């Protein structure tokens, strides 16, 4: 069985953009921003495990945004508008 080649950083960047720049990808990214505590505090008083869990979720979304070269503040503003309308 041939060994899978490790993707070049540019290939991975292109894949992220292909997935998350579509209409569906944008909708999924909005949802991820919402559920990953991007717009709300991740700190849970008295519960370091839940705080760490929330920070881990938040870190994944921030990583995706970095690949897409999007400013998290731009996404935060956008998702706040959606939350107000919904």
N, C-alpha and C positions, 0 to 999 in steps of 0.2 A: 504494500500500500504506500503510495507516494506521500511524502511529508508535506503538510500544508505550509505554505510560505507565510511568514509574518507580514501583515500589511504595512506598507510604508505609511508614515504619518499623514502624508497628503492623501493617500487612498482612504484612510480612516476618516479624515476630515471631509472628503467628498461624500463618503457614505452617510455620515451624520447629516450633511446638508441635504442630500437626496431624500432622506427619511423625514426630516423635520421641517423642510421648507414647502411641503405640499399643504393643501388645505387640511387634510386629515392629520398630518404631522403637527401642524400649528395647533389644532384642537387638542391633540394628545399632550403637547408641550404646555399648553395652558392648564390642563388638568394636573400634570405633574407639578407645575409651579404651585398650584393650589394645595395639593395633598402633601407636598414636601416642605411645608412651612416656610416657603420663600417670602411670604408677605406677613407672617405672624411669628411671634417669638417661638423659638424652639426650646427654650429653657423651661423646665418643669420643676418648680420649687419642691425640694425634698425627694426628687426622683432622678438620680443621676443616670440610671439605665434608660429611662424614657427620653431624657435630654440627649444622651448619646445616640439613641436610635433616631430621633428627629434630626439631629445634626448630620448623621450619616445619609439620611434621605435627602436632606437639603444639599449636601455636598455633591451627590450624583447629579441633581438638576443643574447646579452651578457648573459642573463639568460639561454637561451637554451645552449649556449656554455659551461656555467658552469656545467649544468646538464650532459653534454657529456664529461666533464673534458677535454675540448679542450682549448688550449691557443689562445686567440683572435689574437695574433700576427702571429701564425701559419696560421690561417684562412685568415688573412689580406694578408700575403705573397702569399698564394695559390690563392686568388681571384684576386690579382694584376697580377699574371701570366696569369690567364684566360682572364682578360681584355686586356692584351697585345696581346695575341694570337687571340682574337676575334675581 
